[in-house]
Amino acid sequence: MSSTASPRGVAAPPSKAAGILYGLGLGGFVDGIVLHQILQWHHMVSHVEEPTDLGALQLNTLADGVFHVTTWALVLVASILTLVSWRRGRLAPSWSFHFGLVVAGWGIFNVVEGLINHQLLQLHHVRDDLGGPLAWDIGFLAFGVLLIAGGWLLHRHGVHRMSTHHPGS
């Protein structure tokens, strides 16, 4: 088993990658489960192929499924990275370090999803059931930016706490 200890024998700090990937995947789950399934505001391609008949609904359901598999894969990769990191002797992250990255990752998901799928490709909008009003799409992007900013601040607080923590204090 390899070690990521520094030359002074201190374990390497935790990786940021797993937290960001958890956030991307979990942000996708929130979008897919809450907006697609529970609220039924839109499906993955509902602006392109409005689900008004069985064939269009099947296409939208398939696209939603591919989306969910992708978000599940992000969470799986994050879990693997976490285990590999710990097995290599890296420090476990503090709650604020890790949770801040998860929240920031969710925000990154929202911004990327909002810019690419809502604006650039026009695959769907936040509220396709209302004709895709731009205000909902802008609100989704703004929420994503707030998640990134808040998550990053929380993460930085965790970095600061880890760097000022002295064993035994």
C-alpha positions as CSV (number, residue, x, y, z in Angstrom):
1,M,0.0,0.0,0.0
2,S,1.5,3.3,-1.0
3,S,1.5,6.3,1.2
4,T,0.9,10.0,0.5
5,A,2.7,11.1,3.6
6,S,4.8,14.2,3.2
7,P,8.6,14.1,3.8
8,R,8.0,15.1,7.4
9,G,5.8,12.0,8.0
10,V,2.6,14.0,8.2
11,A,-0.4,12.6,6.2
12,A,-1.3,14.5,3.0
13,P,-4.4,16.6,3.2
14,P,-7.7,15.2,2.0
15,S,-8.5,15.4,-1.7
16,K,-11.1,17.8,-3.0
17,A,-12.1,15.6,-5.9
18,A,-14.4,13.3,-4.0
19,G,-16.4,16.1,-2.4
20,I,-16.9,17.9,-5.7
21,L,-18.0,14.6,-7.4
22,Y,-20.4,13.8,-4.6
23,G,-21.9,17.3,-5.1
24,L,-22.2,16.9,-8.8
25,G,-23.9,13.5,-8.5
26,L,-26.1,14.4,-5.5
27,G,-27.1,17.7,-7.2
28,G,-28.1,15.6,-10.2
29,F,-30.2,13.3,-8.0
30,V,-32.0,16.3,-6.5
31,D,-32.7,17.7,-10.0
32,G,-33.8,14.3,-11.4
33,I,-35.8,13.1,-8.4
34,V,-37.4,16.3,-7.3
35,L,-37.9,18.3,-10.6
36,H,-38.3,15.4,-13.0
37,Q,-40.2,12.8,-10.9
38,I,-41.9,14.4,-7.8
39,L,-42.8,17.8,-9.2
40,Q,-42.8,16.7,-12.8
41,W,-41.8,20.1,-14.0
42,H,-39.7,18.8,-16.9
43,H,-37.9,15.8,-18.2
44,M,-34.4,15.6,-19.8
45,V,-35.6,16.4,-23.3
46,S,-39.1,17.7,-22.6
47,H,-38.5,21.0,-24.5
48,V,-37.4,19.1,-27.6
49,E,-39.9,16.3,-27.5
50,E,-42.9,17.3,-25.3
51,P,-44.3,14.2,-23.6
52,T,-47.8,14.5,-25.0
53,D,-48.1,10.9,-26.3
54,L,-46.7,7.5,-25.2
55,G,-43.7,7.5,-27.6
56,A,-42.6,11.0,-26.4
57,L,-43.0,10.0,-22.8
58,Q,-41.0,6.8,-23.4
59,L,-38.2,8.9,-25.0
60,N,-38.2,11.4,-22.0
61,T,-38.2,8.5,-19.5
62,L,-35.2,6.9,-21.3
63,A,-33.3,10.2,-21.3
64,D,-34.1,10.7,-17.6
65,G,-32.8,7.2,-16.9
66,V,-29.5,7.9,-18.8
67,F,-29.2,11.1,-16.7
68,H,-29.8,9.2,-13.5
69,V,-27.2,6.5,-14.4
70,T,-24.7,9.3,-15.0
71,T,-25.3,11.0,-11.7
72,W,-25.1,7.6,-10.0
73,A,-21.8,7.0,-11.7
74,L,-20.5,10.3,-10.3
75,V,-21.4,9.3,-6.8
76,L,-19.8,5.8,-7.3
77,V,-16.5,7.4,-8.6
78,A,-16.6,9.8,-5.6
79,S,-17.0,6.8,-3.2
80,I,-14.1,5.0,-4.9
81,L,-11.9,8.1,-4.7
82,T,-12.7,8.4,-1.0
83,L,-11.7,4.8,-0.2
84,V,-8.5,5.0,-2.3
85,S,-7.6,8.2,-0.6
86,W,-8.1,6.8,2.9
87,R,-6.3,3.6,2.0
88,R,-3.3,5.7,0.9
89,G,-3.2,7.3,4.3
90,R,-4.6,10.7,3.4
91,L,-6.3,12.6,6.1
92,A,-10.1,12.3,6.3
93,P,-11.7,15.6,5.7
94,S,-13.4,17.7,8.4
95,W,-17.2,18.0,8.0
96,S,-17.0,21.6,6.8
97,F,-14.1,20.8,4.4
98,H,-16.1,17.9,2.8
99,F,-19.7,19.3,3.1
100,G,-18.6,22.6,1.7
101,L,-17.2,20.8,-1.4
102,V,-20.4,18.8,-1.8
103,V,-22.5,22.0,-1.7
104,A,-20.1,23.7,-4.2
105,G,-20.3,20.6,-6.4
106,W,-24.1,20.8,-6.4
107,G,-23.8,24.4,-7.4
108,I,-21.4,23.5,-10.2
109,F,-24.0,21.0,-11.4
110,N,-26.7,23.6,-11.4
111,V,-24.6,26.1,-13.3
112,V,-23.4,23.7,-15.9
113,E,-26.9,22.1,-16.3
114,G,-28.5,25.5,-16.5
115,L,-26.1,27.0,-19.0
116,I,-25.8,23.9,-21.3
117,N,-29.2,22.1,-21.1
118,H,-31.4,25.1,-20.4
119,Q,-29.8,27.9,-22.4
120,L,-27.4,26.5,-25.0
121,L,-29.1,23.2,-26.1
122,Q,-32.6,24.2,-25.0
123,L,-33.3,20.5,-24.1
124,H,-35.6,21.6,-21.3
125,H,-36.3,24.4,-18.9
126,V,-36.8,24.4,-15.1
127,R,-40.6,24.8,-15.7
128,D,-41.5,23.3,-19.0
129,D,-45.0,22.9,-17.6
130,L,-45.3,26.7,-17.8
131,G,-43.7,27.0,-21.2
132,G,-40.2,27.4,-19.9
133,P,-40.2,30.9,-18.4
134,L,-36.7,32.4,-18.4
135,A,-37.2,33.6,-14.8
136,W,-37.1,30.0,-13.5
137,D,-34.0,29.3,-15.5
138,I,-32.2,32.4,-14.2
139,G,-33.3,31.5,-10.6
140,F,-31.8,28.0,-11.1
141,L,-28.5,29.5,-12.2
142,A,-28.6,32.1,-9.3
143,F,-29.2,29.3,-6.8
144,G,-26.3,27.4,-8.3
145,V,-24.0,30.4,-7.9
146,L,-25.1,30.8,-4.3
147,L,-24.4,27.1,-3.7
148,I,-20.9,27.4,-5.1
149,A,-20.1,30.6,-3.1
150,G,-21.6,29.2,0.2
151,G,-20.0,25.8,-0.3
152,W,-16.6,27.3,-1.0
153,L,-16.8,29.5,2.1
154,L,-17.7,26.5,4.2
155,H,-14.9,24.4,2.6
156,R,-12.4,27.2,3.2
157,H,-13.5,27.3,6.9
158,G,-12.8,23.6,7.1
159,V,-9.3,24.1,5.5
160,H,-8.6,26.8,8.0
161,R,-9.7,24.7,10.9
162,M,-7.6,21.8,9.8
163,S,-4.5,23.9,9.3
164,T,-4.8,25.5,12.8
165,H,-5.8,22.3,14.7
166,H,-3.0,21.0,16.8
167,P,-3.2,17.4,18.1
168,G,-4.1,17.3,21.7
169,S,-5.6,20.8,21.8
